[in-house]
Amino acid sequence: MWSEDDLVMISAIEHYSYCARQCALIHVEQVYDENVFTLRGSMAHERADSATSEMVGTTRVERALPIWSERLGIYGRADTVEFRADGTLYPVEYKHGPRRQYRHDDLQLCAQAACLEEMFGIKVSAGAIYHHSTRRRREVEFTRELHQDMEEVVARIRWMRAQGRMPPPVNDARCPNCSLLDACMPAALVAGRQAYHLRLLYVAEALPSETAGKGGIA
């Protein structure tokens, strides 16, 4: 159904919903830099990234489980999936920091749930984000609205890649903590874009007076 170029990594959903330019730098330009935040994230994922299977009480816990959805054309790896005794599946995504303002973590987890539903043929109603800094879980309910938002992000990522153009920089509160700050250069690019528009405005304002002057001489 999908060509290889159309497939979307589940991690791209989180990146795009946080910042479209960040997503393009990572998944189109193949640019990725480490900083203190990504290193902390790697440490938080260290155990979950090791493919293992174990029983915890009556629950089978699968770590680093490969997942995919042929319907959506997405693929990736779930940090942890709990196969519970009552037959339910419960995905858990590991994050190094506290709960953030945006919903990108929830969208990523929802994409994992959609894959698990297709792969195992059962409804996945909820999962959790494990915040390593607080060592607590935050449950996420996979509502119809969240599924719709997730699928819309997947479509936008696919469209962005097909266009082959970098989204413009945002230069806002998200930028200082981004590992791609040096590669993105948001402040410099935004300043350059503003200067360009000012030049266009200056030319647009100057042209009528010059034309009028030439007309008077003639």
MIVEX-199729 format. One record per residue (C-alpha): chain; x, y, z. Coordinates in steps of 0.1 Angstrom, whole numbers, m for minus. Example, Ala and Ser with C-alpha at 12.3 -4.5 7.8 and 13.67 -1.06 7.14 Angstrom:
BEGIN
A / 123 / m45 / 78
A / 137 / m11 / 71
This chain:
BEGIN
A / 0 / 0 / 0
A / 27 / 25 / 10
A / 60 / 30 / m8
A / 92 / 31 / 13
A / 94 / 68 / 9
A / 58 / 72 / 23
A / 65 / 54 / 55
A / 67 / 76 / 87
A / 86 / 68 / 118
A / 65 / 70 / 150
A / 92 / 92 / 166
A / 86 / 118 / 138
A / 51 / 123 / 151
A / 65 / 137 / 184
A / 91 / 157 / 166
A / 66 / 173 / 142
A / 40 / 181 / 168
A / 67 / 198 / 188
A / 83 / 217 / 159
A / 78 / 210 / 122
A / 113 / 223 / 114
A / 129 / 200 / 140
A / 111 / 171 / 124
A / 124 / 181 / 89
A / 160 / 185 / 102
A / 159 / 150 / 117
A / 138 / 130 / 93
A / 146 / 148 / 60
A / 180 / 163 / 64
A / 193 / 135 / 87
A / 207 / 161 / 112
A / 209 / 151 / 148
A / 229 / 166 / 176
A / 233 / 156 / 213
A / 228 / 180 / 242
A / 221 / 176 / 279
A / 184 / 170 / 272
A / 189 / 143 / 246
A / 215 / 126 / 268
A / 191 / 126 / 297
A / 165 / 111 / 274
A / 189 / 84 / 262
A / 196 / 75 / 298
A / 159 / 73 / 306
A / 154 / 49 / 276
A / 184 / 28 / 283
A / 165 / m1 / 298
A / 135 / 2 / 276
A / 157 / 2 / 245
A / 169 / m34 / 253
A / 147 / m59 / 237
A / 136 / m82 / 265
A / 106 / m101 / 277
A / 98 / m109 / 313
A / 69 / m117 / 336
A / 60 / m92 / 363
A / 34 / m109 / 384
A / 7 / m119 / 359
A / 18 / m93 / 333
A / 41 / m101 / 305
A / 63 / m70 / 298
A / 78 / m66 / 263
A / 105 / m40 / 259
A / 117 / m24 / 226
A / 89 / m41 / 207
A / 89 / m35 / 169
A / 55 / m21 / 159
A / 38 / m10 / 127
A / 5 / m1 / 110
A / 0 / m9 / 74
A / m32 / 13 / 73
A / m14 / 44 / 85
A / 20 / 37 / 70
A / 39 / 42 / 103
A / 64 / 21 / 121
A / 88 / 22 / 151
A / 94 / 6 / 184
A / 75 / 7 / 216
A / 95 / 13 / 248
A / 74 / m11 / 268
A / 41 / m29 / 262
A / 24 / m47 / 291
A / 4 / m78 / 281
A / m20 / m80 / 310
A / m37 / m111 / 324
A / m72 / m97 / 314
A / m61 / m96 / 277
A / m55 / m59 / 275
A / m24 / m42 / 261
A / m9 / m12 / 278
A / 19 / 7 / 261
A / 43 / 28 / 282
A / 66 / 55 / 268
A / 96 / 67 / 288
A / 105 / 104 / 290
A / 133 / 120 / 310
A / 115 / 152 / 321
A / 82 / 162 / 337
A / 50 / 166 / 318
A / 53 / 192 / 291
A / 28 / 218 / 279
A / 23 / 203 / 245
A / 6 / 170 / 235
A / 34 / 156 / 214
A / 42 / 128 / 239
A / 5 / 118 / 239
A / 3 / 117 / 201
A / 34 / 95 / 199
A / 19 / 71 / 224
A / m14 / 71 / 205
A / 4 / 61 / 173
A / 19 / 31 / 192
A / m16 / 22 / 204
A / m29 / 23 / 168
A / m1 / m1 / 157
A / m9 / m25 / 185
A / m46 / m25 / 177
A / m39 / m34 / 141
A / m12 / m60 / 150
A / m31 / m78 / 177
A / m67 / m71 / 167
A / m78 / m57 / 200
A / m88 / m23 / 213
A / m61 / m4 / 232
A / m79 / 22 / 253
A / m51 / 37 / 274
A / m14 / 38 / 280
A / 10 / 58 / 301
A / 40 / 82 / 299
A / 66 / 74 / 325
A / 84 / 106 / 335
A / 118 / 96 / 347
A / 124 / 128 / 366
A / 94 / 122 / 389
A / 94 / 84 / 385
A / 57 / 85 / 380
A / 33 / 74 / 353
A / 8 / 97 / 337
A / m21 / 78 / 321
A / m32 / 88 / 286
A / m66 / 79 / 273
A / m67 / 72 / 235
A / m98 / 92 / 226
A / m112 / 95 / 191
A / m100 / 131 / 190
A / m65 / 121 / 199
A / m65 / 95 / 172
A / m77 / 120 / 146
A / m51 / 145 / 156
A / m24 / 118 / 154
A / m35 / 108 / 119
A / m35 / 144 / 108
A / 1 / 149 / 120
A / 11 / 117 / 100
A / m5 / 132 / 69
A / 13 / 165 / 74
A / 47 / 148 / 79
A / 41 / 129 / 46
A / 32 / 161 / 28
A / 62 / 179 / 42
A / 86 / 153 / 30
A / 69 / 152 / m4
A / 74 / 189 / m8
A / 111 / 187 / 0
A / 112 / 221 / 16
A / 123 / 231 / 51
A / 96 / 247 / 73
A / 105 / 282 / 85
A / 121 / 286 / 120
A / 99 / 297 / 149
A / 124 / 313 / 172
A / 103 / 310 / 204
A / 104 / 295 / 238
A / 109 / 259 / 224
A / 143 / 268 / 208
A / 168 / 271 / 237
A / 163 / 235 / 248
A / 164 / 220 / 213
A / 194 / 199 / 205
A / 193 / 212 / 169
A / 196 / 249 / 179
A / 230 / 253 / 162
A / 219 / 235 / 130
A / 186 / 254 / 128
A / 199 / 289 / 137
A / 163 / 302 / 143
A / 173 / 337 / 155
A / 196 / 344 / 125
A / 172 / 331 / 100
A / 142 / 350 / 114
A / 163 / 382 / 115
A / 173 / 377 / 79
A / 137 / 371 / 69
A / 126 / 402 / 87
A / 153 / 422 / 70
A / 143 / 409 / 36
A / 106 / 420 / 42
A / 118 / 454 / 54
A / 137 / 458 / 21
A / 107 / 448 / 1
A / 86 / 473 / 20
A / 112 / 500 / 14
A / 113 / 493 / m23
A / 75 / 492 / m25
A / 72 / 526 / m8
A / 100 / 542 / m29
A / 88 / 531 / m63
A / 57 / 554 / m66
A / 77 / 586 / m58
A / 104 / 577 / m83
A / 78 / 570 / m110
A / 60 / 603 / m102
A / 93 / 622 / m105
A / 101 / 607 / m139
A / 67 / 616 / m151
A / 71 / 652 / m140
A / 104 / 656 / m159
A / 89 / 642 / m190
